[in-house]
Amino acid sequence: MEIRIFQSADEAVVVALWQACGLVRPWNDPHTDIARKLTEQPELFLVGTVGAQLMATAMVGFDGHRGWVYYLAVAPGHRQQSHGRALMQEAERLLTQRGCPKLNLLVRTSNTAVIEFYRKLGYVQDEAVSLGKRLIHDPASTLHDQAAQRLEF
């Protein structure tokens, strides 16, 4: 696998990959996420290719305090070949170059296979609770926010 920086022409393939990997949720428009990433550290939006086929992604960021990885994806037909490990190693290398002391990532608690993948790479569960507050209400996020409000007591 070769790792390179995302290019605008990759967008449709990247979104299809994220959909195939189950990363897209109704409240997160992947096209909006890509557009936002391209305004901040676009050089840290990585894709992996085998030949001419784009088959992996990692959206990396550094806020000056912690590094983050989102949208790590490897096409189902290319898994179990260390491509995810290679992308994470490149993310760690790029963040270390920037002086990043720690890399964080979020994994849904139901995604036990991915949690195990990260554990094998040396990641441990932090003693922290992830909290969030939506600052910009995109059309897709409004549906999610309304559903979440119905669940509140």
C-alpha positions in Angstrom: 0.0 0.0 0.0 1.2 3.5 -0.8 0.1 6.3 1.5 -0.5 9.8 0.1 -2.5 12.9 0.8 -6.2 13.1 -0.1 -7.0 14.8 -3.4 -10.3 16.3 -4.2 -10.9 13.8 -7.0 -10.8 11.1 -4.3 -14.0 12.3 -2.6 -16.6 10.0 -4.1 -14.4 6.9 -3.6 -13.6 7.9 0.0 -17.3 8.4 0.8 -18.1 5.0 -0.7 -15.3 3.4 1.3 -16.6 4.9 4.5 -20.1 3.7 3.7 -18.8 0.2 3.0 -17.0 0.2 6.3 -20.0 1.4 8.3 -18.5 4.7 9.3 -21.2 7.0 8.0 -24.0 7.9 10.3 -27.2 9.8 9.2 -26.2 12.8 11.4 -22.7 13.1 9.9 -22.6 14.1 6.3 -19.3 12.7 5.0 -19.0 15.4 2.3 -19.3 18.1 4.9 -16.7 16.3 7.1 -14.3 16.2 4.1 -14.9 19.9 3.3 -14.2 20.9 6.9 -11.0 18.8 7.0 -9.7 20.4 3.9 -9.8 23.8 5.7 -7.6 22.5 8.6 -4.4 20.5 8.1 -5.4 18.9 4.8 -2.0 17.4 4.6 -3.0 15.1 7.4 -5.9 13.6 5.5 -4.3 10.3 4.3 -5.4 7.7 1.8 -3.9 4.4 1.0 -3.8 2.9 -2.5 -2.9 -0.4 -4.0 -2.1 0.2 -7.6 -4.7 2.7 -8.8 -7.3 1.6 -6.2 -7.9 3.8 -3.2 -8.7 1.4 -0.4 -7.9 3.0 2.9 -8.2 6.4 4.7 -7.2 8.1 8.0 -8.2 11.6 8.9 -5.6 12.9 11.3 -5.4 16.2 13.2 -3.4 17.9 15.9 -4.8 20.7 18.0 -1.5 21.7 19.8 -2.4 19.5 22.8 -3.5 16.1 21.4 -3.6 14.3 18.2 -6.7 12.7 16.8 -7.5 10.1 14.2 -10.9 9.8 12.6 -12.3 7.8 9.7 -9.6 5.1 9.8 -11.0 2.7 7.1 -9.7 -0.2 5.1 -11.8 -1.7 2.4 -13.2 -5.1 3.5 -11.3 -6.9 0.7 -8.0 -5.5 1.9 -8.2 -6.2 5.6 -5.9 -8.5 7.5 -2.9 -7.2 5.5 -1.6 -4.6 8.0 -2.9 -1.6 6.0 -4.7 -0.2 9.1 -1.5 -0.7 11.1 0.5 1.1 8.4 -1.9 4.1 8.3 -1.7 4.4 12.1 2.1 4.2 12.1 2.1 7.0 9.5 -0.3 9.0 11.6 1.8 8.6 14.7 5.0 9.5 12.7 3.4 12.7 11.4 2.0 13.7 14.8 5.3 13.0 16.5 7.0 15.3 13.9 4.7 18.0 15.0 5.5 17.5 18.7 2.3 15.8 19.6 2.6 14.1 23.0 -0.5 11.9 22.8 -2.8 10.5 20.2 -6.5 10.0 21.1 -9.3 8.4 19.1 -12.9 7.5 19.5 -14.4 4.1 18.9 -18.0 3.2 19.4 -18.3 0.8 22.4 -20.2 -1.7 20.3 -17.3 -2.0 17.9 -15.3 -4.6 19.8 -13.2 -5.8 16.8 -11.9 -2.3 16.2 -11.2 -1.8 20.0 -9.1 -5.0 19.9 -7.3 -3.7 16.7 -6.2 -0.6 18.6 -5.3 -2.6 21.7 -2.9 -4.6 19.6 -1.3 -1.4 18.5 -0.7 -0.3 22.1 -3.7 1.9 22.7 -5.5 1.7 26.1 -8.8 2.9 27.3 -8.5 6.3 29.1 -10.3 7.0 32.3 -12.4 9.6 30.7 -15.9 10.2 29.4 -16.4 11.7 26.0 -18.8 14.6 26.0 -20.0 16.6 23.0 -21.9 19.7 22.1 -23.0 20.5 18.6 -21.9 24.1 17.7 -23.1 24.1 14.1 -26.4 22.4 13.3 -26.1 20.8 9.9 -29.3 19.5 8.3 -28.4 15.9 9.0 -27.4 16.6 12.6 -30.8 18.1 13.4 -32.4 14.7 13.0 -29.9 13.1 15.4 -30.3 16.0 17.9 -34.1 15.6 17.8 -33.9 11.8 18.4 -31.4 12.3 21.3 -33.7 14.8 22.9 -36.6 12.3 22.9 -34.3 9.9 24.8 -33.5 12.5 27.5 -35.5 12.3 30.8 
